[in-house]
């Protein structure tokens, strides 16, 4: 069965005439069927932890569009919650967490071994999906990378420049690095459990990697990714891993080799032509259409999609956006993008 899955072929290094395609945040607020199911759940976290409803929203974009992969419906902040952080969502504003800024806060976190009690519904969603998905559709699990998760745990919310995390790194490196280590250990256990439940690929989202510069990027983005990927591959030989160090710029170069990732996802702050020359030479790349095209549509969407497909056409490629699709996107534009990729 795996031999028929185009995503797995790309991750194994195969260049295909038509790249496989999926989309970050493909199960989400731009779809009316998602909004209906979320209303049924009552709130976002209830939807994440309701295995039946989370299965349903994961399947919705597969039914509508026939993507080559489904990504587990969850959130990167479920791991901090499982580690003992308070987590809630403010409508229209996003997540809020209790903050960790000193040794006492770090010491109050739960042991990594205890996270599964909270996260068991997520593993059940994966088990549900292993039987509910079409046989040709790859199932992707995921987690947030340690730096990105730490920025939320330190600030208690998303911030424009990740300033609180940078400040803690400068003022109390022991606490900062202790928190990063705890998140790294938790991420290994979380993703390993997802794989055991049936995830065929896992992805590591480092959404705020771009705010780390120079040696800090190497130490706090590259090194934790290497540790996580190495341990996952030791436990689960052959498991493919996609790494997404968003807005890494020149640090995208060599990221495959430095971390052991099978695929590096590229954001839209660099061109496909640049990434093909400097990053794809080392292995599969994923990306990187600007998500704004899902809002604006038109001929520009089709042109850009075809340009990206052509740019990556000489190597292994998974077509995707440069970041997640936004709630104001037009569902019809998603179909236009898929048609442009597949030559319809």
N, C-alpha and C positions, 0 to 999 in steps of 0.2 A: 504493500500500500504506500509506504513512504516514497518509493521510487516514482510514484505518480504525482508527488506534491512539488509544484514548481518552486515554492519558497525554499524547501529543503535542498532542491537542486542548486539554486542560487547560493545558498549558504555553504554548500559543498564546493563552490568555486566554478560552477558551470555557467557559461555564457549561453543565454537562450534567445531565440529570435524575437520573442515578446516577453518583456520582463513581467514577473508576477507583481501583483499590486495589493496593498492594503493601505489603511489610512489611520494615522494617530488620532485618537478620540473618535473613531468611526461610530461607536455606540455613544450617542450623546444628544445634546439639547437641540441640535439642528433638525432632528427627526421627530415628526409628530408622534410616532408610535413610542418613541422613548419617553417623551413628555407625559404621555398617557400612563405608561408603566411606572414612571417615577411618582406621579400623583397617586397611583394605587399603593405604592410603598409608603408614602407619607413624607419621607425626607430622604436626602441623599445617602446618609449612612445606613438607614434602614434598607435601602435598595442594595447597597454593597453587601450587607450581611444576610439578605434573604436569598438563599441559593437558587430558588426557583425563579425569582424575578430577575436576579443578576444573569442567570442563564438566558432568560428571555431577551434581555436587552443586548447581550452579546450576540445572539442569533439574528436580531433584527436587521443589521446592515448586511449580513450574509444573505438573508432571504431577499432583500431589496436589490442588492447590487451584485452578488456573487463574487465578493472579494476572495482572493486566494488564501487569506489568513483571517482568523478571528483572534482578537486579543481579549483576554480575560477582562471582564468589567470589574474594576476595583479602584483603589486610589493609593498613591504612594504613601499617604499618611496613615494608613491602617497599621503599618509596622510600628511607628511611634506610639500609637494607641495601645497596641499589644505589649509594648515595653512599659506601659504605665502612664503615658502622657494623657492628659485630658484633651479630647478632640471634639470640636463641634463646627458646624458650618453656618455662616451668616448669609442669608439670602441676598444675592446681588453683590456680595463682597468676597466670599470665599472662606477658606478654612481659618480656624483659630485653634491654637494649642496653648496649654500651660507651658511656661518657659523654663529652660534649663540654662542657668548662667553661672552656677557655682558647683562646688564639690558636693554639697548637700543634695542638690537637684539630681546630679549624676548618680549619687549613691542610692537615691530613692527609686531609681528605675528597677523594673523587675529583671530577674535573670533571663537570659536569652532562652533558656530551656523552657520557659513558661509561655512563650508567645503563641504556641499552637492552640492553646485553650481559646484564645480570642479569634484566631485566624482559621479555625476549622471550617466555618461556613465558606470561606474562600476556596479551600481545597475541595469542598463538596461541589461548588460551582464548576470547578475544572473537571471533576469526575462526571458531572452531568453532561458537560460539553463533549467529552470524549465519545459519547454515544449519540449525541444530538446533532453534531456537525456533519455536513456532507463528507464523504470519505476522502475527497480531494482537497479539503480545506485544512490548513495547518493551524494548530492551536498554540498561541503565544501567551506565555505567562510573563510577569514583569515585576519589577520593584524600582523604587527610587535609588539612585546612587547615594552613598553616604554623605558627601558634601551637600548635595541638594536637600536631602532630608534634614541634615543638621541645621541648615539655614532656617527652616521652619521651626524646628524645636528650640532654637536659641531665640529667635525673634517673636515666636508665637503667632506668626502670620507670614504671608508673602511680603517681600519688600522690594523696592525698585533696584537697590544696589547690593543687597545682602549685607548691608552695613553692620548690623548687630553681630553676625557671625564673624566678619572680618575683625571687628573690635575684640571679640572674645579670643580669637586666634592670636591677636597681638598682646592682649592683657593677661590672659590666663591660658597659656598653651597646654598646660597639663589637663585642664578640664576639657578644653576644646578637642584635644587629641583622644582623650578618654571617651568622649561622646562619639567621636568618629569610629573608634574601635568597636564600641558597643553596637552601633548601627551596622558596621561591617559584618560583625559576627551574626547579628540578627538577620541581615539580608541573606547571608549564606544559608542559614537554616530555613528561612522563608522560601527562597527560590528552590532549594533542594526539595522541600515538601511539595511545592507546586509541580516539580518534575515527577516526583513519585506519584502524584495524583493524576498525571497524564499530560502535562505541558510538554510539547515537542520542541519548543524553542523558548528561551527566556531573553528578555530585553532589560537593560539597565539604563534608566532615564537619569541623566545628569543635566537637568534643565538649566541649572545656574552655573555650569562649569566655566562658562565664558568670563565670569567675574574673578576667577583665579588666574593670576598672571605668573609667568616665569616658573621659578622653582616651586611656588605654591601649587601650580597646576600639576606638576609632576608628583608632588607629595600627597596632595589631597584629592585629586581626580584620577590620575593615572594609577598610582600605587594601590588604592583601594579596589579599583576595577580589576587590576591584575590579581589581587588576592582573592577576590570573589570568584572570578572566572577560573582561576587555577583550582580552587577547592571544588567548585561545581563539576569541573571536568574530571577531577580525581574521583569524585563520588559517582558521577554519571558519565562514563566515557562515551564520547560521540555527541554529547548534547551541544547544539549550536547556541551561541550567545551573540546577541546584537548589542553593541554599546553606542550610546548617544551622548557624547560630550558636547552639548549644544553650545554654539558660538565659540568653539575651540580655536577657530582661525588656523594659523600655521601649526597649532598643536594637533590638528587632525592628522598631520603627516606622521607616519610611523605608529599610529595608535593601535593598529592591528597587532603589530609585532610586540609592542611594549606591554600590551594587556592580555594577549591571547584571544581577543575577540575574533569571531568568524566574520563579522560584518560591522562596519562603522556607519552609523546613520549620520547624515549630513543635513545641517540646517540651511536655510536659504540666504544666509549672509555671505556665502561664497557661491561661485557659479558652478554649475555642473561640469563645465569644461575644465575649470581649475581642479575640482575634486577628482575628475577622471584621470588627469595627468599626475596628480600628487598623492592621491589616496587609493584609488581603485587599483593601482598597480600592485598593491599589497593584498588585495582580496575584495570580497563582495562589499558594495556600498549600497546604502538605502537613502532615497530621497529624490529630489529636494525642491519640489514645487512650492512656491509661496502660498500659504493658506489663504491669503487675501483673494486669490483667484477663485476660490470657492464661493466668495461673496459677489465678485464683480462679473465673473463668467465671460461670455462673448468670445470673439475670435482670439483675443489675447490668451485666454485660458488654453485653447486648443493649440495655438502656436507654441506657447511655453512648454506645454506638456510634451509635444513632439520634439521640441529642441532638446529637452532633458533626456528623453528616450534615446535620441540620436547620440548625444554626448557620451552616454554611458554604454553605448551599443557594442563596444569591443571587449566588454568584461562582464563579470557577474554583477547583476543589479536587481534590486527590489525597488519598484516605484513606490513613492510615498510623498507626503508633504514634508516641508521643512520644519513644521511644528504641528500641533494639533489643529484640527478643523474647529472653527469658532461657531458659537451658537447662532450667529446671524447668517450663516452660510445657506445657500439655496440648494436643497437636495437634488434638484435637476442638474446643477453644475457638477455634482459628483459623478453623475452618469455620463456627462459630457467628457469629463476627464478620463473615465474608464474607457469610453469608446475611442478616445484619441490614443490612449496607450495601446489598446488592442486592435486598432486599425479598422474599427467598425464604420 
